[in-house]
Structure formats: C-alpha cells, structure tokens
Amino acid sequence: MAGFLAGARVRNRIDALRFRVWVKRALLVIALALLAQYAYQQLAGAA
C-alpha cells in the first residue's frame, strides 16, 4: 500500500514517459532479484 501511495505522488510530479521508464526499471530490479533468489536456491539445493 505504501508503494502505491508513493507511486501516485511521484506520478503527479513527473511526466508520463519518465514515470513509465522509472516503473520499468523498478520491475527489472525486482525480476533480477527474484531470478537471483531462485538460482541461489537451486544451487544450494544441489550441493
């Protein structure tokens, strides 16, 4: 919920294109973190 509120405040202050780039980058970071976590679990389970 806090992320939604922060995003709504930021969205009102910057233009749509910059906001879209910011959201895509944030989602990329989250996706990379999830992939890293999955890879770590697979490697730890194989050892």
mmJSON file of the N, C-alpha and C atoms, coordinates in Angstrom:
{"data_MODEL":{"atom_site":{
"group_PDB":["ATOM","ATOM","ATOM","ATOM","ATOM","ATOM","ATOM","ATOM","ATOM","ATOM","ATOM","ATOM","ATOM","ATOM","ATOM","ATOM","ATOM","ATOM","ATOM","ATOM","ATOM","ATOM","ATOM","ATOM","ATOM","ATOM","ATOM","ATOM","ATOM","ATOM","ATOM","ATOM","ATOM","ATOM","ATOM","ATOM","ATOM","ATOM","ATOM","ATOM","ATOM","ATOM","ATOM","ATOM","ATOM","ATOM","ATOM","ATOM","ATOM","ATOM","ATOM","ATOM","ATOM","ATOM","ATOM","ATOM","ATOM","ATOM","ATOM","ATOM","ATOM","ATOM","ATOM","ATOM","ATOM","ATOM","ATOM","ATOM","ATOM","ATOM","ATOM","ATOM","ATOM","ATOM","ATOM","ATOM","ATOM","ATOM","ATOM","ATOM","ATOM","ATOM","ATOM","ATOM","ATOM","ATOM","ATOM","ATOM","ATOM","ATOM","ATOM","ATOM","ATOM","ATOM","ATOM","ATOM","ATOM","ATOM","ATOM","ATOM","ATOM","ATOM","ATOM","ATOM","ATOM","ATOM","ATOM","ATOM","ATOM","ATOM","ATOM","ATOM","ATOM","ATOM","ATOM","ATOM","ATOM","ATOM","ATOM","ATOM","ATOM","ATOM","ATOM","ATOM","ATOM","ATOM","ATOM","ATOM","ATOM","ATOM","ATOM","ATOM","ATOM","ATOM","ATOM","ATOM","ATOM","ATOM","ATOM","ATOM","ATOM"],
"id":[1,2,3,4,5,6,7,8,9,10,11,12,13,14,15,16,17,18,19,20,21,22,23,24,25,26,27,28,29,30,31,32,33,34,35,36,37,38,39,40,41,42,43,44,45,46,47,48,49,50,51,52,53,54,55,56,57,58,59,60,61,62,63,64,65,66,67,68,69,70,71,72,73,74,75,76,77,78,79,80,81,82,83,84,85,86,87,88,89,90,91,92,93,94,95,96,97,98,99,100,101,102,103,104,105,106,107,108,109,110,111,112,113,114,115,116,117,118,119,120,121,122,123,124,125,126,127,128,129,130,131,132,133,134,135,136,137,138,139,140,141],
"type_symbol":["N","C","C","N","C","C","N","C","C","N","C","C","N","C","C","N","C","C","N","C","C","N","C","C","N","C","C","N","C","C","N","C","C","N","C","C","N","C","C","N","C","C","N","C","C","N","C","C","N","C","C","N","C","C","N","C","C","N","C","C","N","C","C","N","C","C","N","C","C","N","C","C","N","C","C","N","C","C","N","C","C","N","C","C","N","C","C","N","C","C","N","C","C","N","C","C","N","C","C","N","C","C","N","C","C","N","C","C","N","C","C","N","C","C","N","C","C","N","C","C","N","C","C","N","C","C","N","C","C","N","C","C","N","C","C","N","C","C","N","C","C"],
"label_atom_id":["N","CA","C","N","CA","C","N","CA","C","N","CA","C","N","CA","C","N","CA","C","N","CA","C","N","CA","C","N","CA","C","N","CA","C","N","CA","C","N","CA","C","N","CA","C","N","CA","C","N","CA","C","N","CA","C","N","CA","C","N","CA","C","N","CA","C","N","CA","C","N","CA","C","N","CA","C","N","CA","C","N","CA","C","N","CA","C","N","CA","C","N","CA","C","N","CA","C","N","CA","C","N","CA","C","N","CA","C","N","CA","C","N","CA","C","N","CA","C","N","CA","C","N","CA","C","N","CA","C","N","CA","C","N","CA","C","N","CA","C","N","CA","C","N","CA","C","N","CA","C","N","CA","C","N","CA","C","N","CA","C","N","CA","C"],
"label_alt_id":[null,null,null,null,null,null,null,null,null,null,null,null,null,null,null,null,null,null,null,null,null,null,null,null,null,null,null,null,null,null,null,null,null,null,null,null,null,null,null,null,null,null,null,null,null,null,null,null,null,null,null,null,null,null,null,null,null,null,null,null,null,null,null,null,null,null,null,null,null,null,null,null,null,null,null,null,null,null,null,null,null,null,null,null,null,null,null,null,null,null,null,null,null,null,null,null,null,null,null,null,null,null,null,null,null,null,null,null,null,null,null,null,null,null,null,null,null,null,null,null,null,null,null,null,null,null,null,null,null,null,null,null,null,null,null,null,null,null,null,null,null],
"label_comp_id":["MET","MET","MET","ALA","ALA","ALA","GLY","GLY","GLY","PHE","PHE","PHE","LEU","LEU","LEU","ALA","ALA","ALA","GLY","GLY","GLY","ALA","ALA","ALA","ARG","ARG","ARG","VAL","VAL","VAL","ARG","ARG","ARG","ASN","ASN","ASN","ARG","ARG","ARG","ILE","ILE","ILE","ASP","ASP","ASP","ALA","ALA","ALA","LEU","LEU","LEU","ARG","ARG","ARG","PHE","PHE","PHE","ARG","ARG","ARG","VAL","VAL","VAL","TRP","TRP","TRP","VAL","VAL","VAL","LYS","LYS","LYS","ARG","ARG","ARG","ALA","ALA","ALA","LEU","LEU","LEU","LEU","LEU","LEU","VAL","VAL","VAL","ILE","ILE","ILE","ALA","ALA","ALA","LEU","LEU","LEU","ALA","ALA","ALA","LEU","LEU","LEU","LEU","LEU","LEU","ALA","ALA","ALA","GLN","GLN","GLN","TYR","TYR","TYR","ALA","ALA","ALA","TYR","TYR","TYR","GLN","GLN","GLN","GLN","GLN","GLN","LEU","LEU","LEU","ALA","ALA","ALA","GLY","GLY","GLY","ALA","ALA","ALA","ALA","ALA","ALA"],
"label_asym_id":["A","A","A","A","A","A","A","A","A","A","A","A","A","A","A","A","A","A","A","A","A","A","A","A","A","A","A","A","A","A","A","A","A","A","A","A","A","A","A","A","A","A","A","A","A","A","A","A","A","A","A","A","A","A","A","A","A","A","A","A","A","A","A","A","A","A","A","A","A","A","A","A","A","A","A","A","A","A","A","A","A","A","A","A","A","A","A","A","A","A","A","A","A","A","A","A","A","A","A","A","A","A","A","A","A","A","A","A","A","A","A","A","A","A","A","A","A","A","A","A","A","A","A","A","A","A","A","A","A","A","A","A","A","A","A","A","A","A","A","A","A"],
"label_entity_id":["1","1","1","1","1","1","1","1","1","1","1","1","1","1","1","1","1","1","1","1","1","1","1","1","1","1","1","1","1","1","1","1","1","1","1","1","1","1","1","1","1","1","1","1","1","1","1","1","1","1","1","1","1","1","1","1","1","1","1","1","1","1","1","1","1","1","1","1","1","1","1","1","1","1","1","1","1","1","1","1","1","1","1","1","1","1","1","1","1","1","1","1","1","1","1","1","1","1","1","1","1","1","1","1","1","1","1","1","1","1","1","1","1","1","1","1","1","1","1","1","1","1","1","1","1","1","1","1","1","1","1","1","1","1","1","1","1","1","1","1","1"],
"label_seq_id":[1,1,1,2,2,2,3,3,3,4,4,4,5,5,5,6,6,6,7,7,7,8,8,8,9,9,9,10,10,10,11,11,11,12,12,12,13,13,13,14,14,14,15,15,15,16,16,16,17,17,17,18,18,18,19,19,19,20,20,20,21,21,21,22,22,22,23,23,23,24,24,24,25,25,25,26,26,26,27,27,27,28,28,28,29,29,29,30,30,30,31,31,31,32,32,32,33,33,33,34,34,34,35,35,35,36,36,36,37,37,37,38,38,38,39,39,39,40,40,40,41,41,41,42,42,42,43,43,43,44,44,44,45,45,45,46,46,46,47,47,47],
"pdbx_PDB_ins_code":[null,null,null,null,null,null,null,null,null,null,null,null,null,null,null,null,null,null,null,null,null,null,null,null,null,null,null,null,null,null,null,null,null,null,null,null,null,null,null,null,null,null,null,null,null,null,null,null,null,null,null,null,null,null,null,null,null,null,null,null,null,null,null,null,null,null,null,null,null,null,null,null,null,null,null,null,null,null,null,null,null,null,null,null,null,null,null,null,null,null,null,null,null,null,null,null,null,null,null,null,null,null,null,null,null,null,null,null,null,null,null,null,null,null,null,null,null,null,null,null,null,null,null,null,null,null,null,null,null,null,null,null,null,null,null,null,null,null,null,null,null],
"Cartn_x":[0.819,0.0,0.869,1.964,2.862,3.491,3.804,4.36,3.385,2.122,1.091,0.991,0.981,0.869,2.092,3.268,4.488,4.478,4.042,3.968,2.978,1.859,0.851,1.386,2.127,2.697,3.751,4.61,5.654,5.031,4.014,3.368,2.808,2.312,1.735,2.805,4.044,5.107,5.957,5.978,6.807,5.935,6.491,5.695,5.539,4.593,4.221,5.369,6.111,7.192,8.269,8.67,9.689,9.175,7.91,7.322,7.328,6.978,6.954,8.346,9.363,10.744,11.125,10.747,11.058,10.408,9.155,8.446,9.074,9.424,10.055,11.38,12.154,13.435,13.232,12.24,11.955,11.526,10.686,10.255,11.413,12.335,13.514,14.368,14.55,15.33,14.654,13.342,12.605,12.739,12.601,12.718,14.116,15.14,16.506,16.729,16.166,16.294,15.61,14.45,13.746,14.521,15.086,15.891,17.13,17.768,18.941,18.565,17.438,16.986,16.7,16.044,15.751,17.04,17.981,19.249,20.005,19.999,20.689,20.062,18.739,18.058,18.358,18.426,18.723,20.149,21.075,22.47,22.664,21.966,22.085,21.458,20.393,19.741,20.54,21.33,22.124,23.373,23.828,25.079,24.886],
"Cartn_y":[-1.184,0.0,1.256,1.2,2.351,2.597,1.514,1.661,2.319,1.969,2.586,4.077,4.445,5.861,6.648,6.06,6.735,6.885,5.848,5.909,6.951,7.07,8.061,9.479,9.699,11.038,11.378,10.402,10.636,10.849,10.079,10.165,11.548,12.189,13.528,14.6,14.295,15.305,15.212,14.064,13.91,13.524,13.681,13.371,11.857,11.461,10.054,9.203,9.715,8.927,8.611,9.595,9.371,8.417,8.542,7.643,6.209,6.018,4.69,4.063,4.848,4.35,3.958,4.783,4.509,3.205,2.996,1.777,0.557,0.655,-0.472,-0.841,0.148,-0.138,-0.785,-0.318,-0.915,-2.366,-2.647,-4.026,-4.9,-4.343,-5.095,-5.484,-4.562,-4.85,-5.948,-5.883,-6.907,-8.263,-8.286,-9.539,-10.14,-9.302,-9.801,-10.351,-9.705,-10.189,-11.546,-11.712,-12.992,-14.094,-13.762,-14.75,-15.14,-14.17,-14.454,-15.339,-15.071,-15.876,-17.312,-17.456,-18.786,-19.548,-18.882,-19.522,-19.935,-19.094,-19.407,-20.636,-20.707,-21.846,-23.135,-23.043,-24.22,-24.707,-23.767,-24.147,-24.682,-24.104,-24.571,-25.945,-26.195,-27.495,-28.596,-28.236,-29.223,-29.63,-28.797,-29.08,-30.052],
"Cartn_z":[0.0,0.0,0.0,0.737,0.783,-0.58,-1.295,-2.637,-3.585,-3.461,-4.3,-4.033,-2.774,-2.421,-2.871,-2.713,-3.165,-4.677,-5.38,-6.832,-7.313,-6.632,-7.015,-6.809,-5.762,-5.528,-6.569,-6.881,-7.877,-9.248,-9.563,-10.869,-11.125,-10.095,-10.251,-10.445,-10.133,-10.203,-11.463,-12.12,-13.314,-14.499,-15.706,-16.895,-17.053,-17.881,-18.018,-18.558,-19.516,-20.102,-19.067,-18.3,-17.263,-16.184,-15.816,-14.827,-15.339,-16.613,-17.209,-17.206,-17.529,-17.506,-16.081,-15.113,-13.715,-13.248,-13.633,-13.233,-13.897,-15.177,-15.858,-15.216,-14.854,-14.191,-12.832,-12.087,-10.78,-10.946,-11.942,-12.192,-12.641,-13.405,-13.822,-12.619,-11.701,-10.491,-9.667,-9.545,-8.799,-9.481,-10.815,-11.557,-11.405,-11.479,-11.319,-9.909,-8.917,-7.543,-7.383,-7.995,-7.912,-8.641,-9.798,-10.519,-9.723,-9.099,-8.285,-7.098,-6.484,-5.356,-5.797,-6.948,-7.472,-7.782,-8.437,-8.792,-7.531,-6.536,-5.271,-4.615,-4.607,-4.005,-4.773,-6.095,-6.898,-6.651,-6.564,-6.315,-4.898,-3.943,-2.552,-2.392,-3.125,-3.044,-3.729,-4.74,-5.473,-4.701,-3.79,-3.075,-1.949],
"occupancy":[1.0,1.0,1.0,1.0,1.0,1.0,1.0,1.0,1.0,1.0,1.0,1.0,1.0,1.0,1.0,1.0,1.0,1.0,1.0,1.0,1.0,1.0,1.0,1.0,1.0,1.0,1.0,1.0,1.0,1.0,1.0,1.0,1.0,1.0,1.0,1.0,1.0,1.0,1.0,1.0,1.0,1.0,1.0,1.0,1.0,1.0,1.0,1.0,1.0,1.0,1.0,1.0,1.0,1.0,1.0,1.0,1.0,1.0,1.0,1.0,1.0,1.0,1.0,1.0,1.0,1.0,1.0,1.0,1.0,1.0,1.0,1.0,1.0,1.0,1.0,1.0,1.0,1.0,1.0,1.0,1.0,1.0,1.0,1.0,1.0,1.0,1.0,1.0,1.0,1.0,1.0,1.0,1.0,1.0,1.0,1.0,1.0,1.0,1.0,1.0,1.0,1.0,1.0,1.0,1.0,1.0,1.0,1.0,1.0,1.0,1.0,1.0,1.0,1.0,1.0,1.0,1.0,1.0,1.0,1.0,1.0,1.0,1.0,1.0,1.0,1.0,1.0,1.0,1.0,1.0,1.0,1.0,1.0,1.0,1.0,1.0,1.0,1.0,1.0,1.0,1.0],
"B_iso_or_equiv":[0.0,0.0,0.0,0.0,0.0,0.0,0.0,0.0,0.0,0.0,0.0,0.0,0.0,0.0,0.0,0.0,0.0,0.0,0.0,0.0,0.0,0.0,0.0,0.0,0.0,0.0,0.0,0.0,0.0,0.0,0.0,0.0,0.0,0.0,0.0,0.0,0.0,0.0,0.0,0.0,0.0,0.0,0.0,0.0,0.0,0.0,0.0,0.0,0.0,0.0,0.0,0.0,0.0,0.0,0.0,0.0,0.0,0.0,0.0,0.0,0.0,0.0,0.0,0.0,0.0,0.0,0.0,0.0,0.0,0.0,0.0,0.0,0.0,0.0,0.0,0.0,0.0,0.0,0.0,0.0,0.0,0.0,0.0,0.0,0.0,0.0,0.0,0.0,0.0,0.0,0.0,0.0,0.0,0.0,0.0,0.0,0.0,0.0,0.0,0.0,0.0,0.0,0.0,0.0,0.0,0.0,0.0,0.0,0.0,0.0,0.0,0.0,0.0,0.0,0.0,0.0,0.0,0.0,0.0,0.0,0.0,0.0,0.0,0.0,0.0,0.0,0.0,0.0,0.0,0.0,0.0,0.0,0.0,0.0,0.0,0.0,0.0,0.0,0.0,0.0,0.0],
"pdbx_formal_charge":[null,null,null,null,null,null,null,null,null,null,null,null,null,null,null,null,null,null,null,null,null,null,null,null,null,null,null,null,null,null,null,null,null,null,null,null,null,null,null,null,null,null,null,null,null,null,null,null,null,null,null,null,null,null,null,null,null,null,null,null,null,null,null,null,null,null,null,null,null,null,null,null,null,null,null,null,null,null,null,null,null,null,null,null,null,null,null,null,null,null,null,null,null,null,null,null,null,null,null,null,null,null,null,null,null,null,null,null,null,null,null,null,null,null,null,null,null,null,null,null,null,null,null,null,null,null,null,null,null,null,null,null,null,null,null,null,null,null,null,null,null],
"auth_seq_id":[1,1,1,2,2,2,3,3,3,4,4,4,5,5,5,6,6,6,7,7,7,8,8,8,9,9,9,10,10,10,11,11,11,12,12,12,13,13,13,14,14,14,15,15,15,16,16,16,17,17,17,18,18,18,19,19,19,20,20,20,21,21,21,22,22,22,23,23,23,24,24,24,25,25,25,26,26,26,27,27,27,28,28,28,29,29,29,30,30,30,31,31,31,32,32,32,33,33,33,34,34,34,35,35,35,36,36,36,37,37,37,38,38,38,39,39,39,40,40,40,41,41,41,42,42,42,43,43,43,44,44,44,45,45,45,46,46,46,47,47,47],
"auth_comp_id":["MET","MET","MET","ALA","ALA","ALA","GLY","GLY","GLY","PHE","PHE","PHE","LEU","LEU","LEU","ALA","ALA","ALA","GLY","GLY","GLY","ALA","ALA","ALA","ARG","ARG","ARG","VAL","VAL","VAL","ARG","ARG","ARG","ASN","ASN","ASN","ARG","ARG","ARG","ILE","ILE","ILE","ASP","ASP","ASP","ALA","ALA","ALA","LEU","LEU","LEU","ARG","ARG","ARG","PHE","PHE","PHE","ARG","ARG","ARG","VAL","VAL","VAL","TRP","TRP","TRP","VAL","VAL","VAL","LYS","LYS","LYS","ARG","ARG","ARG","ALA","ALA","ALA","LEU","LEU","LEU","LEU","LEU","LEU","VAL","VAL","VAL","ILE","ILE","ILE","ALA","ALA","ALA","LEU","LEU","LEU","ALA","ALA","ALA","LEU","LEU","LEU","LEU","LEU","LEU","ALA","ALA","ALA","GLN","GLN","GLN","TYR","TYR","TYR","ALA","ALA","ALA","TYR","TYR","TYR","GLN","GLN","GLN","GLN","GLN","GLN","LEU","LEU","LEU","ALA","ALA","ALA","GLY","GLY","GLY","ALA","ALA","ALA","ALA","ALA","ALA"],
"auth_asym_id":["A","A","A","A","A","A","A","A","A","A","A","A","A","A","A","A","A","A","A","A","A","A","A","A","A","A","A","A","A","A","A","A","A","A","A","A","A","A","A","A","A","A","A","A","A","A","A","A","A","A","A","A","A","A","A","A","A","A","A","A","A","A","A","A","A","A","A","A","A","A","A","A","A","A","A","A","A","A","A","A","A","A","A","A","A","A","A","A","A","A","A","A","A","A","A","A","A","A","A","A","A","A","A","A","A","A","A","A","A","A","A","A","A","A","A","A","A","A","A","A","A","A","A","A","A","A","A","A","A","A","A","A","A","A","A","A","A","A","A","A","A"],
"auth_atom_id":["N","CA","C","N","CA","C","N","CA","C","N","CA","C","N","CA","C","N","CA","C","N","CA","C","N","CA","C","N","CA","C","N","CA","C","N","CA","C","N","CA","C","N","CA","C","N","CA","C","N","CA","C","N","CA","C","N","CA","C","N","CA","C","N","CA","C","N","CA","C","N","CA","C","N","CA","C","N","CA","C","N","CA","C","N","CA","C","N","CA","C","N","CA","C","N","CA","C","N","CA","C","N","CA","C","N","CA","C","N","CA","C","N","CA","C","N","CA","C","N","CA","C","N","CA","C","N","CA","C","N","CA","C","N","CA","C","N","CA","C","N","CA","C","N","CA","C","N","CA","C","N","CA","C","N","CA","C","N","CA","C","N","CA","C"],
"pdbx_PDB_model_num":[1,1,1,1,1,1,1,1,1,1,1,1,1,1,1,1,1,1,1,1,1,1,1,1,1,1,1,1,1,1,1,1,1,1,1,1,1,1,1,1,1,1,1,1,1,1,1,1,1,1,1,1,1,1,1,1,1,1,1,1,1,1,1,1,1,1,1,1,1,1,1,1,1,1,1,1,1,1,1,1,1,1,1,1,1,1,1,1,1,1,1,1,1,1,1,1,1,1,1,1,1,1,1,1,1,1,1,1,1,1,1,1,1,1,1,1,1,1,1,1,1,1,1,1,1,1,1,1,1,1,1,1,1,1,1,1,1,1,1,1,1]
}}}
